[in-house]
Amino acid sequence: MIDQDIETKPYDLQTQVFRVLNHPARLALLEILRDGEHCVCHMEAYLGFRQSYISQQLAVLREAGLIQDRRDGWNIFYRVVNLDIYDVLDAVQKYTGQSINPSKEQVVSCNCPNCVSKANRQ
């Protein structure tokens, strides 16, 4: 029998974080952002999802306060606000025994300032 007097309200904020993390695409996006900020074109290339789908998932992460965006001309770059979220993701990976590292070795070609500056240095 459940005791109706147990107060669960203090867990509401924690529950919200778990709800946001309860989506494979959002976890993948956070993994991509682990090494710093990226634009949507890079996330498209890494994951193979449509831009609109990525933007929807990024909006959920942004509304939850996990990521922040920065506009540079036409491009919007995303970064993780509080790197402590990776302690949570690392703990889940350890718990499941599944280490996930998205393949970032592929060449991404776009007109974002990061790609243009890298191309000019080569």
N, C-alpha and C positions, 0 to 999 in steps of 0.2 A: 504494500500500500504506500502511496506517495504522500509524504507529509506536506500539507498545503501551506505550512508556516515557513518553509524554507525559502529564503530570499534569493532569487536568481538574477535580479536586476543588475547587480555589479558585474555580471558576466556578459551583458549585452554588447559592450564595445568589442570584447574579445570575439564574441560570436560573429559580429559583423566582419571582422578581419578574416575569419575562417570561411564565411560565405563568399567573400571576394576571391579567396584563394581556391575555392572549390570549382575551378574551371581549368581544363588542360591548356587552353590557349593563353589564358592569363598567366599561368605558371611559366609557359614557354616564353612569353614576352618579358617577364621578370628575369628569366635566365639570360635572355639576350642583353638586357640592360645591366647585367651584373658587371660588365667591364666598362660601363660609362654610357653616355648618351648616344642615342641613335635616332635617325629619322625613319619614318614609316617605310620609305622605299627599301631600306636595309632589312627591316623586319619582314617585308613581303618576300624578299629574296631568301632569307633564312628559313621562313616557315612555309612559303608557298600559298598563303592565304590571300584573299582579295583585300585591297586597301580598305574598303568599307567595313569588312569584318574586323580587321585589326583596329581600326578607329573606334568601333563599338567597344571592343574589349579594353582599349586604352582609356576610353571615357569612364568605364567602371573603375579601373585602377586609379584614375585621377580623382574621381568623386570620393573614393575611399581615402584619399590623401596619401596613397602609396607612391605615386609618381607625379612629376611636374613637367610642364611643357615650356619650351622656349621657341619663339618664332625668330627665324632668320630669313627675311625676304618671304618667298613662297613656301619655304620649308619649315616644318615644325619638328623640333627635336625633343625627345623624351628622356627623362632620367629618373632614377629612384630617389625619393626624398630622404628616406631614412634607411641606411644600409643594414640596420638591425633585422630587417625583414629576411635577409639572407641567412641569419641564424635559424630562423623558423624553417626556411626551405631546406637548409642543410640538415636540420634535425629530422625532417620528414624523409629526406633521401637516405639518411643513416638508418632510420627506423625501417624503411622498406627495403633497404639493401640495394637500392637502385640509384646510381649516380648518373645524372643527366647533364650532358654538355652539348648544347646545340652546335652544329657544324658551322663555323664562321669562316672556314677556309675558302669558300666560294668567292669569286670575284663579283663585286657588286658595282654596276656601272649606272650612275645617275648624275644629275646635275646639281646635287646638293653641295653646299660649300665644303663639306668634309671630303667628298669624292674628288671634287675639282682640285682642292689643295693637294691631296695625295697624288693625283695624276700629274700635277705640275712639278712635284718633288722627284718623280721617277724619271 
